[in-house]
Amino acid sequence: MTDVAQNLADVMAKIAAAARADGRSEADITLVAVSKPHGVERIVPAFEAGHRVFGENRVQEAIDKWPDLKDRYPDAHLHLIGPLQRNKARRAVELFDTIETLDRRKLATQLARVMDETGRRPDCLIQINTGEEDQKAGVLPADADAFIEACRKDLGLPVVGLMCIPPIDDEPSLHFALLREIARRHGLECLSMGMSADYETAIRFGATSVRVGTAIFGERPPYRGGA
Ligand SMILES: *Cc1c(COP(=O)(O)O)cnc(C)c1O
């Protein structure tokens, strides 16, 4: 049986230790509890333990689960951490409080339009494909500077930071360092990097936000159709 409250406490303790080792405090790190594809029976214990920040990677799944949870816990803060299709931009802006996966010009334009129309302005992070992997979303490092400028200056999007998912077989610290360097050039403060396997390393490299699923909620049942 998965003891979500205990797992959460363990992860928080490790975050606090990693933050202190980096000369920071646990208050400097946001733990995004990645609740995909778990149901409310696993999520509610995390709320009851006092946790409020969660991540989901699919818009439709989040629409099915989260409106009820947000009614029940109005101070919940939900992050989108998976790819966003343009035709779902409006629903994403309506439901999510942070969108971590801004990664292309057409999506940026659509988000700017939907934010104007709805008056909602969720924080945005730009996803960088630090490993330059064909199958992975994200802006290539060489294109990052121009894209960040375009999102902020031309479109006025509320860009607060960067996000990356390092290649599965690579040493993650190289990718964390690259993300930090790009963010530094632009004065962006939020660095979303690190998952269950490497969040302590990510904090050592300056992460301000870590996305942890398995270490809190247990192994995920496989999605139908993969991924
Ligand atoms: C699923 C997912 C996570 C969480 O991964 P764990 O290894 O279960 O901690 C983090 N980030 C993204 C983008 C994800 O899709």
The ligand as an ORCA input file, in Angstrom:
! r2SCAN-3c Opt
* xyz 0 1
  C       5.558     12.177    -15.027
  C       6.391     13.382    -15.012
  C       7.137     13.726    -13.871
  C       7.200     12.878    -12.625
  O       8.028     11.770    -12.852
  P       8.456     10.785    -11.644
  O       9.646     10.103    -12.171
  O       7.289      9.872    -11.436
  O       8.729     11.613    -10.476
  C       7.869     14.911    -13.916
  N       7.868     15.701    -15.004
  C       7.155     15.410    -16.111
  C       7.194     16.338    -17.261
  C       6.399     14.234    -16.153
  O       5.708     13.956    -17.261
*
